[in-house]
Amino acid sequence: MSLGWSIFVIVLVVANIVGCVWLLFANRSAPVRGTRPGEAMDHEYDGIQELNNPLPAWWSWLFVTTIVFAIVYLFAYPGLGSFGGWLGWSSQSQYDDEIAEAQAIYGPILEAYYARPIPELLDDPRAIEIGARLFANNCATCHGSDARGGDGFPNLTDDDWLYGGDPDTIVTTIRNGRIGNMPGMGPVLGPEGVKQMAQYVLQLSGRKHDAAMAAQAEPKFKQICAACHGPEGRGRQNVGAPNLTDDVWLHRGQLEDIEYQITNGRINQMPAHAQLLSDEKIHLLALYVSSLSHRR
Amino acid sequence: MPTVSADRPGVDRPDAPSGEVRLYEKWRKIYPKWVAGRWQAMRRVVLALLLVVFYVTPWLSWNGVPLVWLDLPHRKFHLFGAVFWPQEFVLLSWLLMLAAFSLFFVTVFAGRVWCGWACPQTVWTLVYVWLEKWIEGDRTQRMRLDRGPWNLRRIRLKALKWFCWALLALSISFTLVAYFEPAREWGAKVASLDLGRTEWFWLAFPALLTFLFQGVLREQVCFHMCPYARFQSVMFDRDTLIIGYDTERGEPRGSRSRTTDPETAGLGSCVDCGLCVHVCPTGIDIRDGLQYQCIACAACIDVCDSVMDRMGYARGLIRYSSENRIEKKQAAKLRPRLWGYGAMLAAMAAILIVSLWNRVPLDIDVIRDRNRLYREFWDGSVENVYTLKVMNRETRDRVYQIGVEGNFPLELDTGLASNRVEVAAGGQVSVPARVRVRSWKLPDPQQPIRFTVTTVDDPRVEAGEPSRFVHPDESS
């Protein structure tokens, strides 16, 4: 805060403390005409009188103690304007201390797991439990608390991987996030072409389809779509293009949904977690995700 | 009702002071005289029993578990063989209400018996005062010591007293902590002085407090800190049992020889010896009538009875009675207030006993996945995902059967064999659960369902928790 405001605060604080001290000592005695301690005083409200009973002196000394405490406190901690206090406390430093304390406790545990490769940790139930708790706190909001995903959020319990299911790739996915980008093919194919392509896609997954329309779309698929999805439609993990032959539909699998996707494309994003989670935690998360699909 | 008008001090009331008056008074130390008598004997037995219970209980165990152990870090409260979890907090509220109503009931009936006979402040103060008497001497000796100079003797006696008080204070704080950490382990730690910062604090801080409140401040706590002393005036009526001075019998007071006949001399039974004031731990004169400071310890009764015995008069000039009985010679009576509080007390006791009897040592909490309302499959079925927390509050491992009920066909999938989960004794397990509906014609997008968890070996022990099932709106 600026010097002016700082001085304003200091003046107010000091004035209040001085005021309290004055108030306390000014009220230690009072003119009480003609009344001894214990007697009724000379006023009455609706028949209720006030007796002149003195308070114990140690109460006023208690008050003095609080004033002394306040003065010491104001030098030790922030309170007098922009003066930071002799102890150098701030809420930021308290936060940093708490983080450091937590790190001292949990750091060695997490580092011990980080040193071991994920395939080895698959046999360690305690490591998987830690991964499960981290998952519940960080991933379950999108992927579901049972990790089976949903509309637009991949199912992590199956063996179907957009970008690859080996532990290193999972770590990369969590760290850097992913942006899946399919361009819309509506203008390229035209409405009829989209309908035919949708039938071909159904055929790829072995679903009920119109064979004639699918046959018409096949050459266009190998010319346009295979660039990302591969010549047989088995997908390319280096661009994150899904496998179209596995009957797994991330963005709903009804005919109208497939036609919509072909027409408009899709951008599907997973946020990057490298800034949010330490490498040790990501290691354990990748372990947990591996355990969901690879565990036998 | 006397109203004091603006009279002129020195003129209308020649002895009244004028000018300034100090609004705070210096604290005068009270030196209660030690007294023996039937009430004090009874009281000391009760107080000794309470002290024994306080000191011994943390050392008692049942089945290897301490009888009373408030395990805060693990949030498990062991009381006489049962384990209470924070989820059962409502039992504590019944207990507190029961305590409040018994307090009201006892206060209306018997006045301040709690203060003089059971309150920890009184019990511990008595021990501190007894130590002071043992070291510094009886009332006269103590007063003489404090009025005298700070010579070597005084320093020695005070130092010894403070040292004994410190040991007493530490024994109290040690025992207090022993209710929260098993006594033997805590004792071993203290004996080897192997204590962390927090442990040093909890050994020193309560000791400091008891030293201050029971050793130094004593009656100041009762006068100025304890709310019970003040709301007496609401609870008492003229039939409440109090300690009262029979003014009619005692007045006019005055000293006389044993051979004088009080009737002829125009004197009441009170010989104005002042002993009732000397023995009072709160320093009041009971002959002034009922006062808020009186803790009903009956020291004045015992000492007055002993004087009456020596004078050959009947006992009971000061006695446990009620205002009506003393002043109007009425008989003791039960009245509507007592019946009212008694009924409330009985009701609260019944609620507590029934709650304890019906305790089920099994809990289930249901947390529905919120970010996603439902999960659709392209075959038309709809799934909701939940996290179930199953808590086993028993002292042995158990296997539980999880189920779900609703007014439409549901499938439950927890990923566990037969939807059974094993939970260790005193443990808690998180189970992700999926509830799936294949085909439905339900009018409302939200349907109430209920998860149940039943002990496989003992189907009587079961619990349930309602939740919702959400699916797409029919109209969309």
Interface residues (C-beta under 8 A of the other chain):
Chain A: N27 R28 S29 A30 P31 V32 R33 G34 T35 R36 P37 E39 A40 M41 D42 E44 G47 Q49 N52 P54 L55 P56 A57 W58 W59 S60 A136 A140 T141 C142 G144 S145 D146 A147 R148 G149 G150 D151 F153 W249 R252 G253 Q254
Chain B: M1 P2 T3 V4 S5 A6 D7 R8 P9 D12 R13 A16 P17 S18 G19 E20 V21 R22 L23 Y24 E25 K26 W27 Q220 F223 H224 I367 D369 N371 R372 R375 E376 W378 V385 Y386 T387 G415 S430 P432 A433 R434
